[in-house]
Amino acid sequence: MKPETLNFFDKVYDVAKLIPFGRVTSYGAIANYLGAKRSARMVGYAMNGSTGKDVPAHRVVNRKGLLTGKHHFDGTNLMQQLLESEGVIVIDNQIQHLDSVFWDPSKEL
């Protein structure tokens, strides 16, 4: 990977580490906050590579609240279990009451 890509990933990790317990954000919200509005997919790639970096990747979902990154976690339902342990309700791989648990870094930071 190019050095600028790794730098972007580090910025993504820094934002993801700020997501409060019991809250979620989206790939697009992180990309927008970082000034890279069209880079939601790159944020997803960063989350896929976050293993062992102490990043709460389970708190990052798609814009509709779907657990699209769940297959990158060990175990069948680990992403859902981690969210539920924080009080987030997940039914059929989708965050319930997304508006009430959504954290937008552009508005919060």
Biopython code that builds the backbone (N, CA, C, O; Angstrom):
import numpy as np
from Bio.PDB.StructureBuilder import StructureBuilder

atoms = [
    (1, "MET", "N", (0.823, -1.188, 0.000)),
    (1, "MET", "CA", (0.000, 0.000, 0.000)),
    (1, "MET", "C", (0.868, 1.252, 0.000)),
    (1, "MET", "O", (2.006, 1.252, 0.468)),
    (2, "LYS", "N", (0.301, 2.291, -0.529)),
    (2, "LYS", "CA", (1.008, 3.566, -0.565)),
    (2, "LYS", "C", (1.028, 4.176, 0.837)),
    (2, "LYS", "O", (0.102, 3.953, 1.618)),
    (3, "PRO", "N", (2.070, 4.944, 1.166)),
    (3, "PRO", "CA", (2.155, 5.581, 2.486)),
    (3, "PRO", "C", (0.944, 6.451, 2.811)),
    (3, "PRO", "O", (0.511, 6.493, 3.962)),
    (4, "GLU", "N", (0.386, 7.152, 1.808)),
    (4, "GLU", "CA", (-0.775, 8.006, 2.082)),
    (4, "GLU", "C", (-2.000, 7.173, 2.453)),
    (4, "GLU", "O", (-2.855, 7.630, 3.212)),
    (5, "THR", "N", (-2.088, 5.947, 1.918)),
    (5, "THR", "CA", (-3.187, 5.054, 2.285)),
    (5, "THR", "C", (-3.050, 4.639, 3.741)),
    (5, "THR", "O", (-4.031, 4.648, 4.485)),
    (6, "LEU", "N", (-1.845, 4.277, 4.152)),
    (6, "LEU", "CA", (-1.627, 3.899, 5.550)),
    (6, "LEU", "C", (-1.923, 5.069, 6.471)),
    (6, "LEU", "O", (-2.496, 4.879, 7.543)),
    (7, "ASN", "N", (-1.544, 6.273, 6.072)),
    (7, "ASN", "CA", (-1.818, 7.448, 6.872)),
    (7, "ASN", "C", (-3.333, 7.651, 7.010)),
    (7, "ASN", "O", (-3.818, 7.978, 8.093)),
    (8, "PHE", "N", (-4.072, 7.460, 5.927)),
    (8, "PHE", "CA", (-5.530, 7.566, 5.971)),
    (8, "PHE", "C", (-6.097, 6.525, 6.928)),
    (8, "PHE", "O", (-6.991, 6.831, 7.717)),
    (9, "PHE", "N", (-5.586, 5.301, 6.864)),
    (9, "PHE", "CA", (-6.046, 4.247, 7.761)),
    (9, "PHE", "C", (-5.818, 4.652, 9.214)),
    (9, "PHE", "O", (-6.697, 4.450, 10.052)),
    (10, "ASP", "N", (-4.664, 5.214, 9.524)),
    (10, "ASP", "CA", (-4.388, 5.655, 10.898)),
    (10, "ASP", "C", (-5.382, 6.723, 11.345)),
    (10, "ASP", "O", (-5.814, 6.729, 12.498)),
    (11, "LYS", "N", (-5.743, 7.624, 10.433)),
    (11, "LYS", "CA", (-6.734, 8.656, 10.769)),
    (11, "LYS", "C", (-8.096, 8.016, 11.035)),
    (11, "LYS", "O", (-8.816, 8.420, 11.949)),
    (12, "VAL", "N", (-8.438, 7.019, 10.232)),
    (12, "VAL", "CA", (-9.697, 6.284, 10.429)),
    (12, "VAL", "C", (-9.695, 5.631, 11.810)),
    (12, "VAL", "O", (-10.681, 5.711, 12.543)),
    (13, "TYR", "N", (-8.584, 4.986, 12.160)),
    (13, "TYR", "CA", (-8.496, 4.316, 13.462)),
    (13, "TYR", "C", (-8.628, 5.325, 14.600)),
    (13, "TYR", "O", (-9.275, 5.043, 15.609)),
    (14, "ASP", "N", (-8.023, 6.489, 14.443)),
    (14, "ASP", "CA", (-8.102, 7.514, 15.483)),
    (14, "ASP", "C", (-9.547, 7.954, 15.707)),
    (14, "ASP", "O", (-9.964, 8.143, 16.850)),
    (15, "VAL", "N", (-10.311, 8.116, 14.634)),
    (15, "VAL", "CA", (-11.722, 8.502, 14.762)),
    (15, "VAL", "C", (-12.524, 7.356, 15.377)),
    (15, "VAL", "O", (-13.328, 7.574, 16.284)),
    (16, "ALA", "N", (-12.306, 6.145, 14.886)),
    (16, "ALA", "CA", (-13.063, 4.991, 15.380)),
    (16, "ALA", "C", (-12.852, 4.786, 16.880)),
    (16, "ALA", "O", (-13.768, 4.357, 17.581)),
    (17, "LYS", "N", (-11.670, 5.084, 17.368)),
    (17, "LYS", "CA", (-11.387, 4.927, 18.799)),
    (17, "LYS", "C", (-12.182, 5.908, 19.652)),
    (17, "LYS", "O", (-12.279, 5.735, 20.867)),
    (18, "LEU", "N", (-12.748, 6.932, 19.029)),
    (18, "LEU", "CA", (-13.524, 7.945, 19.754)),
    (18, "LEU", "C", (-15.017, 7.622, 19.815)),
    (18, "LEU", "O", (-15.768, 8.299, 20.518)),
    (19, "ILE", "N", (-15.450, 6.598, 19.088)),
    (19, "ILE", "CA", (-16.876, 6.242, 19.093)),
    (19, "ILE", "C", (-17.252, 5.810, 20.510)),
    (19, "ILE", "O", (-16.656, 4.878, 21.050)),
    (20, "PRO", "N", (-18.226, 6.474, 21.109)),
    (20, "PRO", "CA", (-18.587, 6.132, 22.487)),
    (20, "PRO", "C", (-19.172, 4.721, 22.629)),
    (20, "PRO", "O", (-19.785, 4.190, 21.703)),
    (21, "PHE", "N", (-18.972, 4.144, 23.786)),
    (21, "PHE", "CA", (-19.563, 2.860, 24.157)),
    (21, "PHE", "C", (-21.070, 2.936, 23.933)),
    (21, "PHE", "O", (-21.715, 3.901, 24.344)),
    (22, "GLY", "N", (-21.629, 1.920, 23.283)),
    (22, "GLY", "CA", (-23.070, 1.871, 23.078)),
    (22, "GLY", "C", (-23.566, 2.701, 21.913)),
    (22, "GLY", "O", (-24.772, 2.874, 21.740)),
    (23, "ARG", "N", (-22.657, 3.211, 21.121)),
    (23, "ARG", "CA", (-23.020, 4.027, 19.954)),
    (23, "ARG", "C", (-22.378, 3.422, 18.710)),
    (23, "ARG", "O", (-21.438, 2.634, 18.814)),
    (24, "VAL", "N", (-22.882, 3.789, 17.542)),
    (24, "VAL", "CA", (-22.311, 3.340, 16.276)),
    (24, "VAL", "C", (-22.172, 4.527, 15.330)),
    (24, "VAL", "O", (-22.819, 5.558, 15.509)),
    (25, "THR", "N", (-21.335, 4.368, 14.340)),
    (25, "THR", "CA", (-21.234, 5.342, 13.255)),
    (25, "THR", "C", (-21.133, 4.574, 11.955)),
    (25, "THR", "O", (-21.117, 3.343, 11.950)),
    (26, "SER", "N", (-21.066, 5.304, 10.848)),
    (26, "SER", "CA", (-20.999, 4.646, 9.547)),
    (26, "SER", "C", (-19.651, 4.900, 8.883)),
    (26, "SER", "O", (-18.915, 5.819, 9.242)),
    (27, "TYR", "N", (-19.361, 4.062, 7.914)),
    (27, "TYR", "CA", (-18.142, 4.236, 7.127)),
    (27, "TYR", "C", (-18.143, 5.622, 6.486)),
    (27, "TYR", "O", (-17.128, 6.318, 6.484)),
    (28, "GLY", "N", (-19.289, 6.009, 5.946)),
    (28, "GLY", "CA", (-19.415, 7.305, 5.286)),
    (28, "GLY", "C", (-19.260, 8.478, 6.226)),
    (28, "GLY", "O", (-18.683, 9.498, 5.849)),
    (29, "ALA", "N", (-19.764, 8.356, 7.450)),
    (29, "ALA", "CA", (-19.637, 9.442, 8.418)),
    (29, "ALA", "C", (-18.176, 9.671, 8.785)),
    (29, "ALA", "O", (-17.747, 10.812, 8.956)),
    (30, "ILE", "N", (-17.419, 8.597, 8.906)),
    (30, "ILE", "CA", (-15.982, 8.737, 9.197)),
    (30, "ILE", "C", (-15.276, 9.365, 8.000)),
    (30, "ILE", "O", (-14.459, 10.271, 8.165)),
    (31, "ALA", "N", (-15.587, 8.887, 6.791)),
    (31, "ALA", "CA", (-14.969, 9.434, 5.584)),
    (31, "ALA", "C", (-15.278, 10.922, 5.452)),
    (31, "ALA", "O", (-14.391, 11.719, 5.146)),
    (32, "ASN", "N", (-16.523, 11.291, 5.679)),
    (32, "ASN", "CA", (-16.931, 12.686, 5.594)),
    (32, "ASN", "C", (-16.170, 13.541, 6.607)),
    (32, "ASN", "O", (-15.692, 14.625, 6.272)),
    (33, "TYR", "N", (-16.060, 13.061, 7.828)),
    (33, "TYR", "CA", (-15.340, 13.784, 8.873)),
    (33, "TYR", "C", (-13.879, 14.015, 8.479)),
    (33, "TYR", "O", (-13.303, 15.059, 8.785)),
    (34, "LEU", "N", (-13.295, 13.041, 7.804)),
    (34, "LEU", "CA", (-11.894, 13.143, 7.405)),
    (34, "LEU", "C", (-11.702, 13.939, 6.114)),
    (34, "LEU", "O", (-10.585, 14.047, 5.610)),
    (35, "GLY", "N", (-12.793, 14.497, 5.579)),
    (35, "GLY", "CA", (-12.695, 15.296, 4.362)),
    (35, "GLY", "C", (-12.571, 14.476, 3.099)),
    (35, "GLY", "O", (-12.129, 14.975, 2.063)),
    (36, "ALA", "N", (-12.958, 13.225, 3.183)),
    (36, "ALA", "CA", (-12.875, 12.310, 2.042)),
    (36, "ALA", "C", (-14.251, 11.693, 1.811)),
    (36, "ALA", "O", (-14.426, 10.475, 1.862)),
    (37, "LYS", "N", (-15.218, 12.566, 1.558)),
    (37, "LYS", "CA", (-16.629, 12.180, 1.509)),
    (37, "LYS", "C", (-16.923, 10.931, 0.677)),
    (37, "LYS", "O", (-17.822, 10.165, 1.024)),
    (38, "ARG", "N", (-16.199, 10.716, -0.387)),
    (38, "ARG", "CA", (-16.477, 9.580, -1.268)),
    (38, "ARG", "C", (-15.613, 8.362, -0.953)),
    (38, "ARG", "O", (-15.468, 7.474, -1.793)),
    (39, "SER", "N", (-15.048, 8.313, 0.228)),
    (39, "SER", "CA", (-14.110, 7.242, 0.569)),
    (39, "SER", "C", (-14.636, 6.273, 1.620)),
    (39, "SER", "O", (-13.855, 5.692, 2.373)),
    (40, "ALA", "N", (-15.945, 6.094, 1.677)),
    (40, "ALA", "CA", (-16.529, 5.169, 2.655)),
    (40, "ALA", "C", (-15.954, 3.760, 2.492)),
    (40, "ALA", "O", (-15.712, 3.065, 3.479)),
    (41, "ARG", "N", (-15.740, 3.351, 1.264)),
    (41, "ARG", "CA", (-15.200, 2.009, 1.016)),
    (41, "ARG", "C", (-13.786, 1.882, 1.591)),
    (41, "ARG", "O", (-13.426, 0.834, 2.127)),
    (42, "MET", "N", (-12.984, 2.950, 1.481)),
    (42, "MET", "CA", (-11.630, 2.927, 2.044)),
    (42, "MET", "C", (-11.689, 2.816, 3.568)),
    (42, "MET", "O", (-10.844, 2.162, 4.180)),
    (43, "VAL", "N", (-12.688, 3.454, 4.175)),
    (43, "VAL", "CA", (-12.875, 3.317, 5.620)),
    (43, "VAL", "C", (-13.177, 1.857, 5.944)),
    (43, "VAL", "O", (-12.684, 1.323, 6.938)),
    (44, "GLY", "N", (-13.976, 1.223, 5.117)),
    (44, "GLY", "CA", (-14.265, -0.197, 5.292)),
    (44, "GLY", "C", (-13.013, -1.047, 5.205)),
    (44, "GLY", "O", (-12.822, -1.967, 6.000)),
    (45, "TYR", "N", (-12.158, -0.740, 4.237)),
    (45, "TYR", "CA", (-10.895, -1.470, 4.121)),
    (45, "TYR", "C", (-10.043, -1.270, 5.373)),
    (45, "TYR", "O", (-9.395, -2.201, 5.852)),
    (46, "ALA", "N", (-10.053, -0.050, 5.891)),
    (46, "ALA", "CA", (-9.297, 0.225, 7.123)),
    (46, "ALA", "C", (-9.845, -0.612, 8.276)),
    (46, "ALA", "O", (-9.077, -1.193, 9.043)),
    (47, "MET", "N", (-11.174, -0.674, 8.401)),
    (47, "MET", "CA", (-11.778, -1.457, 9.481)),
    (47, "MET", "C", (-11.418, -2.929, 9.334)),
    (47, "MET", "O", (-11.177, -3.608, 10.332)),
    (48, "ASN", "N", (-11.378, -3.428, 8.107)),
    (48, "ASN", "CA", (-11.008, -4.832, 7.880)),
    (48, "ASN", "C", (-9.598, -5.123, 8.362)),
    (48, "ASN", "O", (-9.300, -6.237, 8.790)),
    (49, "GLY", "N", (-8.738, -4.128, 8.292)),
    (49, "GLY", "CA", (-7.348, -4.311, 8.695)),
    (49, "GLY", "C", (-7.047, -3.841, 10.102)),
    (49, "GLY", "O", (-5.884, -3.669, 10.465)),
    (50, "SER", "N", (-8.073, -3.633, 10.892)),
    (50, "SER", "CA", (-7.870, -3.062, 12.232)),
    (50, "SER", "C", (-7.620, -4.101, 13.325)),
    (50, "SER", "O", (-7.421, -3.733, 14.483)),
    (51, "THR", "N", (-7.627, -5.363, 12.987)),
    (51, "THR", "CA", (-7.421, -6.414, 13.972)),
    (51, "THR", "C", (-6.096, -6.200, 14.712)),
    (51, "THR", "O", (-5.054, -5.986, 14.093)),
    (52, "GLY", "N", (-6.154, -6.261, 16.031)),
    (52, "GLY", "CA", (-4.961, -6.108, 16.859)),
    (52, "GLY", "C", (-4.541, -4.670, 17.082)),
    (52, "GLY", "O", (-3.480, -4.423, 17.654)),
    (53, "LYS", "N", (-5.350, -3.716, 16.644)),
    (53, "LYS", "CA", (-4.996, -2.310, 16.793)),
    (53, "LYS", "C", (-5.842, -1.607, 17.858)),
    (53, "LYS", "O", (-5.809, -0.380, 17.951)),
    (54, "ASP", "N", (-6.578, -2.342, 18.643)),
    (54, "ASP", "CA", (-7.422, -1.787, 19.697)),
    (54, "ASP", "C", (-8.420, -0.764, 19.137)),
    (54, "ASP", "O", (-8.623, 0.304, 19.713)),
    (55, "VAL", "N", (-9.032, -1.114, 18.008)),
    (55, "VAL", "CA", (-10.019, -0.265, 17.347)),
    (55, "VAL", "C", (-11.384, -0.939, 17.490)),
    (55, "VAL", "O", (-11.519, -2.116, 17.154)),
    (56, "PRO", "N", (-12.394, -0.224, 17.978)),
    (56, "PRO", "CA", (-13.725, -0.828, 18.122)),
    (56, "PRO", "C", (-14.461, -0.892, 16.780)),
    (56, "PRO", "O", (-15.474, -0.221, 16.580)),
    (57, "ALA", "N", (-13.940, -1.700, 15.880)),
    (57, "ALA", "CA", (-14.488, -1.797, 14.521)),
    (57, "ALA", "C", (-15.939, -2.273, 14.518)),
    (57, "ALA", "O", (-16.668, -2.016, 13.561)),
    (58, "HIS", "N", (-16.363, -2.958, 15.566)),
    (58, "HIS", "CA", (-17.748, -3.437, 15.632)),
    (58, "HIS", "C", (-18.741, -2.286, 15.701)),
    (58, "HIS", "O", (-19.930, -2.485, 15.454)),
    (59, "ARG", "N", (-18.275, -1.084, 16.033)),
    (59, "ARG", "CA", (-19.153, 0.078, 16.135)),
    (59, "ARG", "C", (-19.308, 0.825, 14.817)),
    (59, "ARG", "O", (-19.941, 1.879, 14.779)),
    (60, "VAL", "N", (-18.743, 0.298, 13.743)),
    (60, "VAL", "CA", (-18.843, 0.944, 12.432)),
    (60, "VAL", "C", (-19.694, 0.061, 11.523)),
    (60, "VAL", "O", (-19.369, -1.099, 11.268)),
    (61, "VAL", "N", (-20.789, 0.641, 11.044)),
    (61, "VAL", "CA", (-21.761, -0.090, 10.227)),
    (61, "VAL", "C", (-22.015, 0.704, 8.945)),
    (61, "VAL", "O", (-21.461, 1.789, 8.769)),
    (62, "ASN", "N", (-22.843, 0.173, 8.057)),
    (62, "ASN", "CA", (-23.138, 0.946, 6.859)),
    (62, "ASN", "C", (-24.197, 2.004, 7.163)),
    (62, "ASN", "O", (-24.728, 2.041, 8.273)),
    (63, "ARG", "N", (-24.507, 2.851, 6.207)),
    (63, "ARG", "CA", (-25.383, 4.010, 6.451)),
    (63, "ARG", "C", (-26.803, 3.626, 6.836)),
    (63, "ARG", "O", (-27.547, 4.442, 7.380)),
    (64, "LYS", "N", (-27.180, 2.379, 6.553)),
    (64, "LYS", "CA", (-28.518, 1.904, 6.920)),
    (64, "LYS", "C", (-28.511, 1.141, 8.239)),
    (64, "LYS", "O", (-29.550, 0.664, 8.696)),
    (65, "GLY", "N", (-27.331, 1.031, 8.846)),
    (65, "GLY", "CA", (-27.233, 0.318, 10.109)),
    (65, "GLY", "C", (-27.018, -1.176, 9.969)),
    (65, "GLY", "O", (-27.172, -1.920, 10.937)),
    (66, "LEU", "N", (-26.666, -1.619, 8.779)),
    (66, "LEU", "CA", (-26.423, -3.045, 8.562)),
    (66, "LEU", "C", (-25.012, -3.425, 8.986)),
    (66, "LEU", "O", (-24.073, -2.648, 8.811)),
    (67, "LEU", "N", (-24.866, -4.617, 9.541)),
    (67, "LEU", "CA", (-23.569, -5.124, 9.984)),
    (67, "LEU", "C", (-22.825, -5.710, 8.789)),
    (67, "LEU", "O", (-22.580, -6.915, 8.738)),
    (68, "THR", "N", (-22.471, -4.876, 7.844)),
    (68, "THR", "CA", (-21.848, -5.350, 6.606)),
    (68, "THR", "C", (-20.432, -5.867, 6.815)),
    (68, "THR", "O", (-19.926, -6.602, 5.968)),
    (69, "GLY", "N", (-19.777, -5.508, 7.915)),
    (69, "GLY", "CA", (-18.422, -5.976, 8.169)),
    (69, "GLY", "C", (-18.343, -7.201, 9.053)),
    (69, "GLY", "O", (-17.253, -7.602, 9.461)),
    (70, "LYS", "N", (-19.484, -7.802, 9.355)),
    (70, "LYS", "CA", (-19.517, -8.888, 10.346)),
    (70, "LYS", "C", (-18.674, -10.099, 9.959)),
    (70, "LYS", "O", (-18.183, -10.806, 10.839)),
    (71, "HIS", "N", (-18.497, -10.353, 8.667)),
    (71, "HIS", "CA", (-17.727, -11.532, 8.258)),
    (71, "HIS", "C", (-16.234, -11.355, 8.501)),
    (71, "HIS", "O", (-15.470, -12.301, 8.311)),
    (72, "HIS", "N", (-15.801, -10.174, 8.912)),
    (72, "HIS", "CA", (-14.385, -9.940, 9.220)),
    (72, "HIS", "C", (-14.070, -10.190, 10.698)),
    (72, "HIS", "O", (-12.926, -10.041, 11.129)),
    (73, "PHE", "N", (-15.083, -10.568, 11.459)),
    (73, "PHE", "CA", (-14.898, -10.863, 12.879)),
    (73, "PHE", "C", (-14.851, -12.368, 13.083)),
    (73, "PHE", "O", (-15.508, -13.124, 12.368)),
    (74, "ASP", "N", (-14.067, -12.795, 14.066)),
    (74, "ASP", "CA", (-14.036, -14.218, 14.403)),
    (74, "ASP", "C", (-15.411, -14.636, 14.907)),
    (74, "ASP", "O", (-16.075, -13.880, 15.617)),
    (75, "GLY", "N", (-15.823, -15.805, 14.552)),
    (75, "GLY", "CA", (-17.118, -16.300, 15.012)),
    (75, "GLY", "C", (-18.244, -15.781, 14.134)),
    (75, "GLY", "O", (-18.098, -14.778, 13.436)),
    (76, "THR", "N", (-19.343, -16.464, 14.181)),
    (76, "THR", "CA", (-20.475, -16.146, 13.323)),
    (76, "THR", "C", (-21.144, -14.825, 13.670)),
    (76, "THR", "O", (-21.487, -14.051, 12.777)),
    (77, "ASN", "N", (-21.333, -14.562, 14.949)),
    (77, "ASN", "CA", (-22.091, -13.389, 15.375)),
    (77, "ASN", "C", (-21.315, -12.472, 16.307)),
    (77, "ASN", "O", (-21.926, -11.749, 17.095)),
    (78, "LEU", "N", (-19.997, -12.477, 16.244)),
    (78, "LEU", "CA", (-19.202, -11.703, 17.200)),
    (78, "LEU", "C", (-19.500, -10.210, 17.133)),
    (78, "LEU", "O", (-19.617, -9.560, 18.172)),
    (79, "MET", "N", (-19.626, -9.658, 15.932)),
    (79, "MET", "CA", (-19.908, -8.226, 15.808)),
    (79, "MET", "C", (-21.226, -7.895, 16.506)),
    (79, "MET", "O", (-21.310, -6.929, 17.263)),
    (80, "GLN", "N", (-22.237, -8.691, 16.249)),
    (80, "GLN", "CA", (-23.542, -8.474, 16.878)),
    (80, "GLN", "C", (-23.442, -8.647, 18.391)),
    (80, "GLN", "O", (-24.012, -7.853, 19.139)),
    (81, "GLN", "N", (-22.734, -9.661, 18.848)),
    (81, "GLN", "CA", (-22.601, -9.896, 20.285)),
    (81, "GLN", "C", (-21.900, -8.728, 20.979)),
    (81, "GLN", "O", (-22.297, -8.327, 22.072)),
    (82, "LEU", "N", (-20.861, -8.184, 20.345)),
    (82, "LEU", "CA", (-20.152, -7.046, 20.933)),
    (82, "LEU", "C", (-21.075, -5.830, 21.033)),
    (82, "LEU", "O", (-21.082, -5.135, 22.049)),
    (83, "LEU", "N", (-21.847, -5.578, 19.988)),
    (83, "LEU", "CA", (-22.784, -4.454, 20.019)),
    (83, "LEU", "C", (-23.858, -4.664, 21.078)),
    (83, "LEU", "O", (-24.182, -3.745, 21.829)),
    (84, "GLU", "N", (-24.405, -5.861, 21.137)),
    (84, "GLU", "CA", (-25.451, -6.144, 22.117)),
    (84, "GLU", "C", (-24.920, -6.043, 23.539)),
    (84, "GLU", "O", (-25.658, -5.662, 24.448)),
    (85, "SER", "N", (-23.646, -6.379, 23.743)),
    (85, "SER", "CA", (-23.061, -6.259, 25.087)),
    (85, "SER", "C", (-22.956, -4.796, 25.512)),
    (85, "SER", "O", (-22.786, -4.497, 26.694)),
    (86, "GLU", "N", (-23.057, -3.882, 24.534)),
    (86, "GLU", "CA", (-23.032, -2.452, 24.817)),
    (86, "GLU", "C", (-24.433, -1.854, 24.838)),
    (86, "GLU", "O", (-24.594, -0.639, 24.961)),
    (87, "GLY", "N", (-25.451, -2.713, 24.716)),
    (87, "GLY", "CA", (-26.826, -2.243, 24.779)),
    (87, "GLY", "C", (-27.441, -1.875, 23.437)),
    (87, "GLY", "O", (-28.568, -1.381, 23.393)),
    (88, "VAL", "N", (-26.727, -2.102, 22.346)),
    (88, "VAL", "CA", (-27.250, -1.805, 21.011)),
    (88, "VAL", "C", (-28.114, -2.987, 20.571)),
    (88, "VAL", "O", (-27.682, -4.138, 20.649)),
    (89, "ILE", "N", (-29.317, -2.706, 20.115)),
    (89, "ILE", "CA", (-30.235, -3.758, 19.681)),
    (89, "ILE", "C", (-30.010, -4.055, 18.203)),
    (89, "ILE", "O", (-30.038, -3.158, 17.361)),
    (90, "VAL", "N", (-29.787, -5.341, 17.905)),
    (90, "VAL", "CA", (-29.544, -5.780, 16.530)),
    (90, "VAL", "C", (-30.528, -6.898, 16.209)),
    (90, "VAL", "O", (-30.603, -7.897, 16.924)),
    (91, "ILE", "N", (-31.275, -6.720, 15.134)),
    (91, "ILE", "CA", (-32.204, -7.756, 14.665)),
    (91, "ILE", "C", (-31.943, -7.962, 13.181)),
    (91, "ILE", "O", (-31.910, -7.001, 12.412)),
    (92, "ASP", "N", (-31.756, -9.217, 12.779)),
    (92, "ASP", "CA", (-31.483, -9.561, 11.374)),
    (92, "ASP", "C", (-30.325, -8.732, 10.808)),
    (92, "ASP", "O", (-30.419, -8.172, 9.715)),
    (93, "ASN", "N", (-29.240, -8.667, 11.569)),
    (93, "ASN", "CA", (-28.018, -7.964, 11.150)),
    (93, "ASN", "C", (-28.199, -6.465, 10.943)),
    (93, "ASN", "O", (-27.422, -5.841, 10.220)),
    (94, "GLN", "N", (-29.220, -5.882, 11.573)),
    (94, "GLN", "CA", (-29.450, -4.449, 11.421)),
    (94, "GLN", "C", (-29.658, -3.796, 12.784)),
    (94, "GLN", "O", (-30.394, -4.298, 13.634)),
    (95, "ILE", "N", (-28.981, -2.653, 12.963)),
    (95, "ILE", "CA", (-29.125, -1.867, 14.185)),
    (95, "ILE", "C", (-30.557, -1.361, 14.260)),
    (95, "ILE", "O", (-31.078, -0.822, 13.284)),
    (96, "GLN", "N", (-31.185, -1.528, 15.393)),
    (96, "GLN", "CA", (-32.524, -0.997, 15.617)),
    (96, "GLN", "C", (-32.405, 0.393, 16.252)),
    (96, "GLN", "O", (-31.478, 0.653, 17.020)),
    (97, "HIS", "N", (-33.332, 1.265, 15.932)),
    (97, "HIS", "CA", (-33.338, 2.632, 16.473)),
    (97, "HIS", "C", (-32.015, 3.334, 16.170)),
    (97, "HIS", "O", (-31.407, 3.955, 17.042)),
    (98, "LEU", "N", (-31.585, 3.219, 14.908)),
    (98, "LEU", "CA", (-30.290, 3.758, 14.494)),
    (98, "LEU", "C", (-30.140, 5.234, 14.859)),
    (98, "LEU", "O", (-29.066, 5.655, 15.288)),
    (99, "ASP", "N", (-31.187, 6.012, 14.696)),
    (99, "ASP", "CA", (-31.111, 7.449, 15.007)),
    (99, "ASP", "C", (-30.694, 7.709, 16.447)),
    (99, "ASP", "O", (-29.996, 8.684, 16.725)),
    (100, "SER", "N", (-31.112, 6.852, 17.352)),
    (100, "SER", "CA", (-30.822, 7.101, 18.776)),
    (100, "SER", "C", (-29.425, 6.638, 19.197)),
    (100, "SER", "O", (-28.928, 7.072, 20.236)),
    (101, "VAL", "N", (-28.788, 5.774, 18.420)),
    (101, "VAL", "CA", (-27.447, 5.296, 18.785)),
    (101, "VAL", "C", (-26.365, 5.771, 17.814)),
    (101, "VAL", "O", (-25.185, 5.472, 17.996)),
    (102, "PHE", "N", (-26.777, 6.513, 16.781)),
    (102, "PHE", "CA", (-25.816, 6.954, 15.778)),
    (102, "PHE", "C", (-24.963, 8.103, 16.311)),
    (102, "PHE", "O", (-25.473, 9.059, 16.896)),
    (103, "TRP", "N", (-23.657, 7.986, 16.095)),
    (103, "TRP", "CA", (-22.686, 9.008, 16.500)),
    (103, "TRP", "C", (-22.047, 9.572, 15.247)),
    (103, "TRP", "O", (-21.414, 8.843, 14.483)),
    (104, "ASP", "N", (-22.211, 10.874, 15.033)),
    (104, "ASP", "CA", (-21.656, 11.519, 13.846)),
    (104, "ASP", "C", (-20.446, 12.334, 14.272)),
    (104, "ASP", "O", (-20.598, 13.347, 14.955)),
    (105, "PRO", "N", (-19.237, 11.910, 13.882)),
    (105, "PRO", "CA", (-18.041, 12.635, 14.322)),
    (105, "PRO", "C", (-18.018, 14.084, 13.866)),
    (105, "PRO", "O", (-17.408, 14.925, 14.527)),
    (106, "SER", "N", (-18.672, 14.394, 12.747)),
    (106, "SER", "CA", (-18.687, 15.775, 12.257)),
    (106, "SER", "C", (-19.482, 16.693, 13.175)),
    (106, "SER", "O", (-19.250, 17.901, 13.212)),
    (107, "LYS", "N", (-20.416, 16.114, 13.910)),
    (107, "LYS", "CA", (-21.241, 16.917, 14.820)),
    (107, "LYS", "C", (-20.769, 16.829, 16.265)),
    (107, "LYS", "O", (-21.070, 17.701, 17.080)),
    (108, "GLU", "N", (-20.028, 15.769, 16.576)),
    (108, "GLU", "CA", (-19.624, 15.516, 17.962)),
    (108, "GLU", "C", (-18.220, 15.974, 18.283)),
    (108, "GLU", "O", (-17.903, 16.223, 19.446)),
    (109, "LEU", "N", (-17.363, 16.091, 17.268)),
    (109, "LEU", "CA", (-15.963, 16.440, 17.519)),
    (109, "LEU", "C", (-15.677, 17.868, 17.104)),
    (109, "LEU", "O", (-14.547, 18.337, 17.242)),
]
sb = StructureBuilder()
sb.init_structure("model")
sb.init_model(0)
sb.init_chain("A")
sb.init_seg("    ")
for serial, (resi, resn, name, xyz) in enumerate(atoms, 1):
    if name == "N":
        sb.init_residue(resn, " ", resi, " ")
    sb.init_atom(name, np.array(xyz, "f"), 0.0, 1.0, " ", f" {name:<3s}", serial, name[0])
structure = sb.get_structure()
